[in-house]
């Protein structure tokens, strides 16, 4: 394992983040803070509890997951797309660096940024809404697994995209709507029976439900199913990345 190569890619990607702190860190934190102000402090104070949890506290896991998914995909997709766009991807492919090391460097950096952002949002939420974390270990596990999985997904999107517009299609047109419809602001148990069954086809439901369980011990679906869903999508993304490097799809064309 070429740890020097992994560290070089990782440090390069992390340095890009710290050069654009306003865009990479401050902007998502401020945007999410507005949700806490509007939905948590203003509207939440006028709403009843959900499963014995105040509304402001109830939406914290969903808002963190919303930012985590979008930032994981965007960071990883942009990180690998830029070498493709500039042509330096060929230098990387011709270097004595394996595909595993390339993925570890780019995905590791994207996941690190996303986890850092998630923890910052969690700390910021304390300024607006009181909350507790029933299972801190599992909270971190869900945070890490989700960040790694969707950073891999973003890596695939970055390889697939052939222009800057395509980089934003999946986060804006697919992931964000699925997150809003996946129980970020409500429990799916509040829906009519038919829509509860339809909501179970939304993969983000399992992510938010498991993450919310780690905070308050309540979940819309079984926690074991949530973990299995994340691990299954992780395995699917790993398989896709392996196939891309094996065939050279979108890399050598």
QUISUL-V216223 format. One record per helix or strand. SS is the DSSP state (~ for helix, > for strand). FROM is the first residue (numbers start at 1). LEN is the number of residues. If there is no record, write none. Layout:
BEGIN
SS;FROM;LEN
SS;FROM;LEN
END
This chain:
BEGIN
~;3;17
~;21;26
>;50;1
>;53;1
~;55;4
~;60;27
~;89;6
~;99;27
~;136;25
~;164;17
~;188;3
~;193;7
~;203;14
~;223;25
END
